[in-house]
Amino acid sequence: MDYLNIISIDPNIRFGKPCISGTRISVFDILGMLASGMSTEDILKDFPQLTKDQILACLSYSADKERKSKIAV
C-alpha cells in the first residue's frame, strides 16, 4: 500500500510524529490500539473520521520503517 498520501509528518502537529493526514491521530496511536487487541472495526467505531485504508497505511508505514532500519544495520 502506498501510504505517502495518507501519512504525513508536520513539525507543528504532534511534535512531528507521523500522523494520518488531516488529523492529529498518530501512527503510534493506531499501532497501539491494534497491539492492545482492538480490531479495525473497533477503531473505526471510536474514530468514525478514519477509514480502513488509513489504518492499513499505518501498518504499511510501520513495516516499511522496520524494513529500512534493518538495511541500515
N, C-alpha and C positions, 0 to 999 in steps of 0.2 A: 504494500500500500504506500502511496506517495503522501506522506504526512506534511510535506513542505508548505502546503496551502492551508493546513489545519492547525499546526503547531507554530507558535511564534514566540520570539524572545524579545522583550522590550524592557530595557533597564528601568523604566518608570512604572512597570506593573510587576508586582510580587518580587521586587528586588532582582529582576532579570531572570527569574526562573522560567523554564519553558511552560507555556500555558496554551490552552485551547484558544485560538484567535477569537477576539471579540468578547472574551470572558476573563475572569480572574481565577479560573479553575486551572490549577497546575497539573502537569503530567504526574507529578508526585502524588497529588491528591487522588487522582483516578487510580493510579497503581496501588496506592494504599488501600483504597476501598476494595479493589479486586483481591488484594492479598488478605484482607480481613474476612473474605468469604462472600462479599456482595456479588451478586450476579450483574450482568449488563442490564438486565431488566430492572433490578433494584436501583441501580444508579440512575437509570432513565426516569424512574418514578420520582426519585428525590431531586433530580435536576432535569426537569422537562425541556429546558432550553438546549440540552445536549442531544446528539444523535449517536446511533450505534457506530457509525463511521468515525466519529470523533474519539470514541472510546478505543476503537481498534487502532486509530492513529497513535494514541498514547502507547499502546503495546508495541507498535511498529517502531516508533521513535526510540523507545527503551531498548528494543532488540538491536536496532542499528547502532545505538550508542555503545552497547556492550560489545558488539562485533568490532567496532572501531577501536575500542580500548584494548582489545586482545591483540590487534595488529600492532599497536604501538609498544607492546611489551617486548 
